[in-house]
Amino acid sequence: MKKILLLSDTHSYIDDAILKYVKQADEVWHAGDIGDLKVTDTIKNLKPLRAVYGNIDDTKARLEFPENNRFMCEEIDVFITHIGGYPGRYTPRVRELLYQNPPKLFICGHSHILKVMPDKKLNLLHMNPGAIGKHGFQQVRTMLRFTIDGSKIDNLEVIEFKK
């Protein structure tokens, strides 16, 4: 079993409140718009990190992290990208990849809007953790944590902070 902390859209922001949850996780996944790489360097010093770059990320981030990150966690096929859309409204860049070979868990960021929803057509779970950074329109900063145990995604929690 793995305890996952999922965050996105840090926009160069990291603090002790976020790091408290990082320390409780087995792995941290970042769905892009990292900003300053001090964010990911800080996380990597504490826990294993899987990340993608986002549209605000510079060349350094794009050299360190891929645009798409597809991997297995336990028995779950995971696909992370920054700009991905939602079930029924995926972005053209990822739509064909998803339809050709759907993962079990599709994660994106970008919108700053937390959403967790099934895609019944592709038989996958879609997650967007919202935004944990202080840049953007969101009134509440959010991230997600959950467990993966074999082929089961469980114990999903929303973590909220005031902006």
Secondary structure by P-SEA (a helix, b strand, c coil): cbbbbbbccccccccaaaaaaaaaccbbbbccccccaaaaaaaaacbbbbbbbcccccaaaaaacccbbbbbccccbbbbbcccccccccccccaaaaaaccccbbbbccccbbbbbbcccccbbbbbcccccccccccccbbbbbbbccccccbbbbbbbcc
